[in-house]
Amino acid sequence: MRLLADHCNLYNAALEERREAWRMRKVSVSYAMQSAQLKDIRKADPKGQGRHLFTAQQQTLHRLSTVFGAFYDRCKVGKTAGYPRFKPNSRFNQVRFVAGDGAKWTPAEVGGWARAHFQAIGSVKVKQHRTVPGTVKALQIKREHRRWYVIVMSLWASVKMVGSTHRLRSNRRPAGTPRHRTRWRLRPGWFRRSKGAGRAPRPR
């Protein structure tokens, strides 16, 4: 899938820049520094990086920044650090989109399918198995072997969820604003039927 491959290339290029900057000049490269370069990168590669969403690329750079943050935290406490590694295309399996900026979630009606809309992919049907509370903030498309999933992340005000099986993420959220993260499997064959898509890739 071209989307995953291009984001994987961006991730690896950003990792190489961080590694070489420290190895050659002992300079730390931050997320803000790399995000500021995106405009020029997209302009220089209009048919590659330039065809994808700016905010989705920022999410990929932020993902790398989070990995480095965990690496530095392990170093500080004396644990085995494990320097961040480059990722092959076959193991780069997810991309996150900001809701309202090239991505939209349309919940399912009674007896129907939900829909996830992504720029450069199109509209795909999703088998929704639970209600999404609060306001949808991000959508993440993920590949697991032959299956594809949409992960929906939302924020809502109340912390009371009696009998809920939703997965909660407690880190980096405003006080009293829990984070909801759940996923649904896409309809089989969605990639072959989506706008401008080719044949779904086989797992390696």
TORVOSE-418764 format. One record per atom (N, C-alpha, C): residue number from 1; residue in three letters; y, x, z. Coordinates in steps of 0.1 Angstrom, whole numbers, plus 5000, padded with zeros to 4 digits. Atoms other than C-alpha are relative to their C-alpha. Layout:
N
   seq   type      Y      X      Z
   NUM    ALA      Y      X      Z
...
END
This chain:
204
   seq   type      Y      X      Z
     1    MET   4988   5008   5000
     1    MET   5000   5000   5000
     1    MET   5012   5009   5000
     2    ARG   4988   4991   5001
     2    ARG   5033   5016   4989
     2    ARG   5009   5000   5012
     3    LEU   4991   5001   4988
     3    LEU   5052   5003   5019
     3    LEU   4996   5010   5011
     4    LEU   5005   4992   4989
     4    LEU   5030   5021   5044
     4    LEU   5001   5015   4996
     5    ALA   5000   4986   5004
     5    ALA   5028   5053   5023
     5    ALA   5014   5006   5000
     6    ASP   4986   4995   4999
     6    ASP   5066   5056   5020
     6    ASP   5005   5002   5014
     7    HIS   4996   4999   4986
     7    HIS   5071   5050   5057
     7    HIS   4993   5012   5006
     8    CYS   5008   4988   4995
     8    CYS   5044   5076   5064
     8    CYS   5007   5013   4996
     9    ASN   4993   4988   5005
     9    ASN   5062   5101   5042
     9    ASN   5013   5003   5008
    10    LEU   4987   4999   4992
    10    LEU   5095   5094   5061
    10    LEU   4997   5005   5014
    11    TYR   5004   4996   4987
    11    TYR   5077   5098   5094
    11    TYR   4997   5015   5001
    12    ASN   5004   4987   5001
    12    ASN   5062   5131   5084
    12    ASN   5011   5010   4997
    13    ALA   4988   4992   5003
    13    ALA   5094   5145   5069
    13    ALA   5009   5002   5012
    14    ALA   4992   4999   4988
    14    ALA   5113   5137   5101
    14    ALA   4993   5009   5010
    15    LEU   5007   4992   4990
    15    LEU   5086   5153   5122
    15    LEU   5001   5015   4996
    16    GLU   4999   4986   5005
    16    GLU   5087   5185   5100
    16    GLU   5014   5005   5003
    17    GLU   4986   4996   4998
    17    GLU   5125   5186   5103
    17    GLU   5002   5004   5015
    18    ARG   4999   4997   4986
    18    ARG   5123   5185   5141
    18    ARG   4992   5013   5004
    19    ARG   5008   4988   4997
    19    ARG   5095   5211   5142
    19    ARG   5007   5013   4995
    20    GLU   4995   4988   5005
    20    GLU   5112   5236   5119
    20    GLU   5014   5003   5006
    21    ALA   4987   4997   4993
    21    ALA   5147   5232   5135
    21    ALA   4998   5007   5013
    22    TRP   5003   4993   4987
    22    TRP   5132   5242   5168
    22    TRP   4994   5014   4998
    23    ARG   5007   4988   5003
    23    ARG   5110   5269   5154
    23    ARG   5009   5011   4995
    24    MET   4991   4990   5006
    24    MET   5137   5286   5134
    24    MET   5013   5002   5007
    25    ARG   4987   4999   4994
    25    ARG   5169   5279   5153
    25    ARG   5001   4996   5015
    26    LYS   5001   5005   4986
    26    LYS   5158   5265   5187
    26    LYS   5010   4989   5002
    27    VAL   4991   5012   5000
    27    VAL   5178   5233   5179
    27    VAL   4992   4987   5001
    28    SER   5007   5013   4999
    28    SER   5166   5199   5190
    28    SER   5007   4989   4991
    29    VAL   4995   5010   5009
    29    VAL   5170   5171   5164
    29    VAL   4997   4986   5006
    30    SER   5001   5013   4993
    30    SER   5176   5136   5178
    30    SER   4998   4989   4990
    31    TYR   5002   5012   5008
    31    TYR   5169   5101   5165
    31    TYR   5014   4997   4993
    32    ALA   4987   5003   5006
    32    ALA   5207   5096   5159
    32    ALA   5003   5009   4989
    33    MET   4998   4990   5011
    33    MET   5209   5128   5138
    33    MET   4992   4996   4988
    34    GLN   5009   5003   5012
    34    GLN   5180   5117   5116
    34    GLN   5004   4987   4994
    35    SER   4996   5013   5005
    35    SER   5191   5081   5113
    35    SER   5013   5001   4992
    36    ALA   4988   4998   5007
    36    ALA   5225   5093   5101
    36    ALA   4997   5006   4986
    37    GLN   5004   4994   5013
    37    GLN   5207   5111   5072
    37    GLN   4994   4990   4990
    38    LEU   5007   5010   5008
    38    LEU   5191   5079   5059
    38    LEU   5007   4996   4988
    39    LYS   4992   5004   5011
    39    LYS   5219   5069   5037
    39    LYS   4999   5010   4988
    40    ASP   5001   4990   5011
    40    ASP   5218   5102   5017
    40    ASP   4985   5000   4995
    41    ILE   5014   5000   5004
    41    ILE   5180   5101   5016
    41    ILE   4997   4989   4991
    42    ARG   5003   5012   5008
    42    ARG   5179   5066   5002
    42    ARG   5008   5001   4986
    43    LYS   4992   4998   5012
    43    LYS   5206   5075   4976
    43    LYS   4993   5010   4991
    44    ALA   5007   4990   5008
    44    ALA   5186   5106   4965
    44    ALA   4987   4995   4994
    45    ASP   5013   5005   5004
    45    ASP   5154   5086   4961
    45    ASP   5000   4985   4999
    46    PRO   4998   5015   5001
    46    PRO   5163   5051   4949
    46    PRO   4987   4992   4997
    47    LYS   5012   5007   5003
    47    LYS   5128   5043   4936
    47    LYS   4989   5002   5011
    48    GLY   5009   4997   4990
    48    GLY   5111   5056   4967
    48    GLY   5005   4994   5013
    49    GLN   4995   5004   4987
    49    GLN   5128   5055   5001
    49    GLN   5012   4989   4998
    50    GLY   4988   5009   5002
    50    GLY   5158   5036   4986
    50    GLY   4996   4985   4998
    51    ARG   5004   5014   5002
    51    ARG   5137   5005   4979
    51    ARG   4996   4993   5012
    52    HIS   5004   5007   4988
    52    HIS   5129   4998   5015
    52    HIS   5012   4997   5009
    53    LEU   4990   5004   4991
    53    LEU   5149   4983   5043
    53    LEU   5005   5011   5009
    54    PHE   4994   4989   4992
    54    PHE   5173   5006   5061
    54    PHE   4996   4998   5015
    55    THR   5003   5002   4986
    55    THR   5166   4990   5095
    55    THR   4985   5002   5003
    56    ALA   5014   4997   4998
    56    ALA   5128   4992   5090
    56    ALA   4998   5015   5000
    57    GLN   5001   4986   4999
    57    GLN   5132   5029   5083
    57    GLN   5005   5006   5013
    58    GLN   4995   4996   4986
    58    GLN   5153   5032   5115
    58    GLN   4989   4998   5010
    59    GLN   5011   5002   4991
    59    GLN   5123   5017   5133
    59    GLN   4990   5010   4999
    60    THR   5010   4989   5001
    60    THR   5100   5043   5119
    60    THR   5005   5013   5006
    61    LEU   4994   4988   4994
    61    LEU   5124   5071   5130
    61    LEU   5000   4998   5015
    62    HIS   5000   5002   4986
    62    HIS   5126   5055   5164
    62    HIS   4986   5001   5006
    63    ARG   5014   4998   4996
    63    ARG   5088   5054   5166
    63    ARG   4997   5015   5002
    64    LEU   5002   4985   4998
    64    LEU   5088   5092   5161
    64    LEU   5007   5005   5012
    65    SER   4992   4996   4988
    65    SER   5115   5096   5187
    65    SER   4993   4996   5013
    66    THR   5008   5004   4988
    66    THR   5094   5076   5212
    66    THR   4988   5010   5003
    67    VAL   5012   4991   4999
    67    VAL   5064   5099   5205
    67    VAL   5005   5014   5006
    68    PHE   4995   4987   4994
    68    PHE   5086   5130   5212
    68    PHE   5005   4998   5014
    69    GLY   4996   5002   4986
    69    GLY   5100   5114   5243
    69    GLY   4988   5001   5010
    70    ALA   5012   4999   4991
    70    ALA   5064   5110   5257
    70    ALA   4996   5015   5001
    71    PHE   5004   4986   5000
    71    PHE   5057   5146   5247
    71    PHE   5008   5008   5010
    72    TYR   4992   4993   4991
    72    TYR   5087   5159   5266
    72    TYR   4997   4996   5015
    73    ASP   5003   5004   4987
    73    ASP   5078   5138   5296
    73    ASP   4987   5007   5006
    74    ARG   5012   4993   4996
    74    ARG   5043   5154   5297
    74    ARG   5003   5014   5003
    75    CYS   4996   4986   4997
    75    CYS   5059   5188   5295
    75    CYS   5006   5002   5014
    76    LYS   4992   4999   4987
    76    LYS   5082   5181   5325
    76    LYS   4991   5000   5012
    77    VAL   5009   5001   4988
    77    VAL   5053   5172   5348
    77    VAL   4988   5010   4999
    78    GLY   5010   4989   5001
    78    GLY   5031   5201   5336
    78    GLY   4986   4995   4995
    79    LYS   5012   5005   5006
    79    LYS   5005   5180   5318
    79    LYS   4997   5006   4987
    80    THR   5003   4995   5014
    80    THR   4987   5190   5286
    80    THR   5009   4992   4990
    81    ALA   4990   5007   5008
    81    ALA   5015   5182   5262
    81    ALA   4995   4993   4988
    82    GLY   5004   5005   5013
    82    GLY   4999   5177   5228
    82    GLY   5011   4997   4991
    83    TYR   4988   5002   5009
    83    TYR   5026   5182   5202
    83    TYR   4997   4990   4990
    84    PRO   5002   5011   5010
    84    PRO   5031   5152   5179
    84    PRO   4995   5006   4986
    85    ARG   5007   4995   5012
    85    ARG   5010   5155   5147
    85    ARG   5005   4992   4988
    86    PHE   4998   5006   5013
    86    PHE   5015   5147   5111
    86    PHE   4990   4989   4998
    87    LYS   5009   5011   5002
    87    LYS   4999   5114   5100
    87    LYS   4996   4999   4985
    88    PRO   5004   5003   5014
    88    PRO   4978   5110   5068
    88    PRO   5003   4985   4997
    89    ASN   4997   5014   5004
    89    ASN   4985   5079   5048
    89    ASN   4989   4990   5005
    90    SER   5011   5009   4996
    90    SER   4951   5065   5057
    90    SER   5001   4996   5015
    91    ARG   4999   5003   4986
    91    ARG   4961   5065   5094
    91    ARG   5013   4995   5005
    92    PHE   4987   5006   4997
    92    PHE   4996   5052   5092
    92    PHE   4999   4985   4996
    93    ASN   5005   5014   5002
    93    ASN   4989   5015   5096
    93    ASN   5010   4989   5003
    94    GLN   4991   5011   4996
    94    GLN   5020   4997   5107
    94    GLN   5015   5003   4997
    95    VAL   4985   4999   5002
    95    VAL   5057   4991   5099
    95    VAL   5007   4989   5007
    96    ARG   4992   5010   4993
    96    ARG   5082   4972   5120
    96    ARG   5013   4996   4993
    97    PHE   4988   5005   5007
    97    PHE   5109   4950   5106
    97    PHE   5009   4993   5011
    98    VAL   4991   5007   4991
    98    VAL   5140   4936   5124
    98    VAL   5001   4986   4995
    99    ALA   4999   5014   5004
    99    ALA   5139   4898   5123
    99    ALA   5015   4996   4995
   100    GLY   4987   5004   5005
   100    GLY   5168   4884   5102
   100    GLY   5006   5010   4990
   101    ASP   4995   4990   5009
   101    ASP   5172   4916   5082
   101    ASP   4988   5004   4991
   102    GLY   5011   4998   5009
   102    GLY   5146   4914   5054
   102    GLY   4986   4996   5005
   103    ALA   5012   5005   4995
   103    ALA   5120   4898   5076
   103    ALA   5003   4986   5007
   104    LYS   4998   5013   4994
   104    LYS   5116   4862   5088
   104    LYS   4987   4994   5004
   105    TRP   5012   5007   4995
   105    TRP   5091   4842   5108
   105    TRP   5002   4985   4999
   106    THR   5000   5014   5001
   106    THR   5084   4806   5100
   106    THR   4988   4994   5007
   107    PRO   5012   5004   4992
   107    PRO   5061   4790   5126
   107    PRO   4993   4989   4993
   108    ALA   5009   5010   5006
   108    ALA   5032   4768   5116
   108    ALA   5004   4986   5005
   109    GLU   5000   5014   4997
   109    GLU   5035   4730   5115
   109    GLU   4986   4996   5004
   110    VAL   5013   5005   4995
   110    VAL   5007   4709   5129
   110    VAL   4990   5000   4988
   111    GLY   5010   5000   5011
   111    GLY   4976   4717   5108
   111    GLY   5003   5009   4988
   112    GLY   4996   4992   5011
   112    GLY   4994   4741   5086
   112    GLY   5000   5015   5003
   113    TRP   5000   4985   4999
   113    TRP   4999   4779   5081
   113    TRP   5014   5004   5004
   114    ALA   4987   4993   4998
   114    ALA   5027   4800   5095
   114    ALA   5003   5009   4988
   115    ARG   4996   4991   5011
   115    ARG   5046   4822   5071
   115    ARG   5008   5012   5005
   116    ALA   4992   4988   4997
   116    ALA   5059   4857   5074
   116    ALA   5006   5005   4987
   117    HIS   4993   4996   5012
   117    HIS   5085   4868   5049
   117    HIS   5005   5015   5002
   118    PHE   4995   4986   4999
   118    PHE   5091   4905   5042
   118    PHE   5006   5004   4986
   119    GLN   4994   4995   5012
   119    GLN   5113   4922   5017
   119    GLN   4991   5010   4994
   120    ALA   5009   4991   5008
   120    ALA   5094   4941   4990
   120    ALA   4985   4996   5001
   121    ILE   5014   5005   5000
   121    ILE   5062   4922   4999
   121    ILE   5000   4985   4996
   122    GLY   5000   5015   5003
   122    GLY   5071   4885   4997
   122    GLY   4996   4992   5012
   123    SER   5004   5010   4989
   123    SER   5060   4855   5017
   123    SER   4985   5000   5001
   124    VAL   5014   5000   4998
   124    VAL   5025   4856   5031
   124    VAL   4996   4989   5011
   125    LYS   5004   5009   4990
   125    LYS   5005   4830   5050
   125    LYS   4993   5007   5011
   126    VAL   5006   4994   4988
   126    VAL   4994   4837   5085
   126    VAL   4993   4989   5009
   127    LYS   5007   5009   4992
   127    LYS   4969   4820   5107
   127    LYS   5005   5001   5014
   128    GLN   4993   5000   4986
   128    GLN   4989   4812   5139
   128    GLN   4991   4993   5010
   129    HIS   5009   5006   4990
   129    HIS   4969   4806   5170
   129    HIS   5007   4998   5014
   130    ARG   4993   5003   4988
   130    ARG   4996   4803   5197
   130    ARG   5015   4999   4996
   131    THR   4985   5002   5002
   131    THR   5033   4793   5200
   131    THR   5007   5013   5004
   132    VAL   4991   4988   4996
   132    VAL   5059   4821   5200
   132    VAL   5012   4995   5008
   133    PRO   4989   5004   4992
   133    PRO   5083   4815   5229
   133    PRO   5013   5008   4997
   134    GLY   4987   4993   5001
   134    GLY   5120   4825   5228
   134    GLY   5004   5003   4986
   135    THR   4994   4996   5013
   135    THR   5138   4842   5200
   135    THR   4992   5012   4994
   136    VAL   5007   4989   5006
   136    VAL   5119   4863   5175
   136    VAL   5009   5011   4996
   137    LYS   4991   4988   5002
   137    LYS   5134   4898   5174
   137    LYS   4994   5010   4989
   138    ALA   5005   4990   5009
   138    ALA   5110   4918   5153
   138    ALA   4986   4995   4995
   139    LEU   5013   5003   5006
   139    LEU   5079   4914   5130
   139    LEU   4994   5014   4996
   140    GLN   5006   4988   5003
   140    GLN   5054   4941   5125
   140    GLN   4987   4997   4992
   141    ILE   5012   5002   5009
   141    ILE   5028   4943   5097
   141    ILE   4990   5011   5003
   142    LYS   5010   4990   4996
   142    LYS   4996   4961   5106
   142    LYS   4987   4999   4993
   143    ARG   5013   4999   5007
   143    ARG   4964   4972   5088
   143    ARG   4990   5005   5009
   144    GLU   5012   4995   4992
   144    GLU   4931   4975   5106
   144    GLU   4988   4998   4991
   145    HIS   5011   5000   5009
   145    HIS   4903   4984   5082
   145    HIS   5003   4991   4988
   146    ARG   4998   5009   5011
   146    ARG   4901   4955   5057
   146    ARG   5009   4988   5004
   147    ARG   4992   5012   4996
   147    ARG   4922   4931   5078
   147    ARG   5014   5004   5002
   148    TRP   4986   4998   4998
   148    TRP   4959   4927   5080
   148    TRP   5005   4990   5011
   149    TYR   4995   5009   4989
   149    TYR   4979   4913   5110
   149    TYR   5015   5001   4999
   150    VAL   4986   5001   4998
   150    VAL   5014   4902   5117
   150    VAL   5002   5000   5016
   151    ILE   4997   5000   4986
   151    ILE   5027   4911   5152
   151    ILE   5014   4995   5002
   152    VAL   4987   5006   4998
   152    VAL   5056   4890   5164
   152    VAL   5005   5004   5014
   153    MET   4994   4996   4987
   153    MET   5079   4903   5192
   153    MET   5012   4991   5002
   154    SER   4989   5009   4997
   154    SER   5103   4879   5209
   154    SER   5005   5002   5014
   155    LEU   4995   5000   4986
   155    LEU   5125   4876   5240
   155    LEU   5003   4986   5004
   156    TRP   4997   5013   4994
   156    TRP   5128   4847   5263
   156    TRP   5004   5001   5014
   157    ALA   4993   4999   4987
   157    ALA   5146   4839   5295
   157    ALA   4991   4999   5012
   158    SER   5008   5003   4988
   158    SER   5120   4825   5319
   158    SER   4988   5010   5001
   159    VAL   5012   4991   4997
   159    VAL   5094   4848   5335
   159    VAL   4988   4992   5003
   160    LYS   5012   5008   4996
   160    LYS   5071   4819   5344
   160    LYS   4992   4996   4989
   161    MET   5009   5003   5011
   161    MET   5041   4816   5321
   161    MET   4987   4996   5007
   162    VAL   5012   5004   4993
   162    VAL   5014   4796   5339
   162    VAL   4989   4999   4990
   163    GLY   5011   5001   5009
   163    GLY   4980   4801   5323
   163    GLY   5001   5007   4987
   164    SER   4997   4994   5013
   164    SER   4994   4823   5296
   164    SER   4991   5012   4998
   165    THR   5008   4988   5004
   165    THR   4973   4850   5278
   165    THR   5008   5009   4991
   166    HIS   4991   4991   5008
   166    HIS   5003   4865   5260
   166    HIS   5000   5014   5006
   167    ARG   4998   4987   4996
   167    ARG   5006   4902   5262
   167    ARG   5015   5003   5003
   168    LEU   4986   4997   4996
   168    LEU   5038   4914   5280
   168    LEU   5002   5015   4999
   169    ARG   4995   4986   5000
   169    ARG   5057   4946   5275
   169    ARG   5012   5001   5009
   170    SER   4990   5000   4989
   170    SER   5077   4954   5306
   170    SER   5011   5012   4998
   171    ASN   4991   4989   5001
   171    ASN   5094   4986   5294
   171    ASN   5012   4997   4991
   172    ARG   4988   5001   5008
   172    ARG   5130   4988   5281
   172    ARG   5004   4985   4997
   173    ARG   4996   5014   5002
   173    ARG   5139   4951   5286
   173    ARG   5011   4997   5010
   174    PRO   4989   5004   4990
   174    PRO   5170   4935   5302
   174    PRO   4993   4992   5012
   175    ALA   5006   5006   4988
   175    ALA   5164   4922   5337
   175    ALA   4999   4985   4998
   176    GLY   5002   5014   5001
   176    GLY   5149   4887   5337
   176    GLY   4997   4996   4985
   177    THR   5003   5003   5014
   177    THR   5141   4889   5299
   177    THR   4987   5006   4996
   178    PRO   5013   4994   5004
   178    PRO   5104   4895   5294
   178    PRO   4998   5001   4985
   179    ARG   5002   4998   5015
   179    ARG   5091   4907   5260
   179    ARG   4986   4994   4997
   180    HIS   5012   5007   5004
   180    HIS   5064   4887   5242
   180    HIS   4995   5007   4987
   181    ARG   5005   4993   5012
   181    ARG   5041   4905   5217
   181    ARG   4986   4994   4998
   182    THR   5013   5005   5003
   182    THR   5012   4889   5200
   182    THR   4998   5001   4985
   183    ARG   5003   4998   5014
   183    ARG   4995   4891   5166
   183    ARG   4991   4989   4995
   184    TRP   5008   5009   5007
   184    TRP   4979   4869   5140
   184    TRP   4994   5007   4988
   185    ARG   5006   4994   5012
   185    ARG   4955   4877   5112
   185    ARG   5006   4992   4988
   186    LEU   4995   5005   5013
   186    LEU   4968   4872   5077
   186    LEU   4989   4993   4993
   187    ARG   5009   5007   5008
   187    ARG   4951   4848   5053
   187    ARG   4993   5011   4991
   188    PRO   5007   4990   5008
   188    PRO   4923   4868   5035
   188    PRO   5006   5000   4986
   189    GLY   4995   4999   5014
   189    GLY   4935   4881   5001
   189    GLY   5015   4999   4999
   190    TRP   4986   5003   5001
   190    TRP   4972   4877   5010
   190    TRP   5007   5011   4992
   191    PHE   4993   4989   5007
   191    PHE   4981   4911   4996
   191    PHE   4999   4998   4985
   192    ARG   5002   5002   5015
   192    ARG   4967   4903   4961
   192    ARG   5008   4989   4995
   193    ARG   4993   5012   5004
   193    ARG   4986   4870   4961
   193    ARG   5015   5001   5002
   194    SER   4986   5000   4997
   194    SER   5019   4882   4974
   194    SER   5009   5005   4989
   195    LYS   4991   4997   5011
   195    LYS   5050   4888   4953
   195    LYS   5000   5014   4996
   196    GLY   5000   4986   5005
   196    GLY   5048   4919   4931
   196    GLY   4990   5009   5006
   197    ALA   5010   4992   4994
   197    ALA   5017   4931   4948
   197    ALA   4989   5003   4991
   198    GLY   5012   4997   5008
   198    GLY   4987   4948   4934
   198    GLY   4987   4997   5008
   199    ARG   5013   5002   4993
   199    ARG   4951   4950   4947
   199    ARG   5001   5006   5014
   200    ALA   5000   4995   4986
   200    ALA   4946   4953   4984
   200    ALA   4993   5013   5001
   201    PRO   5007   4987   4999
   201    PRO   4937   4989   4993
   201    PRO   4988   4999   5008
   202    ARG   5013   4999   4992
   202    ARG   4902   4997   5005
   202    ARG   5002   5011   5011
   203    PRO   4999   4990   4989
   203    PRO   4899   5015   5038
   203    PRO   4993   5013   4997
   204    ARG   5006   4987   5002
   204    ARG   4892   5052   5038
   204    ARG   4991   5004   5011
END
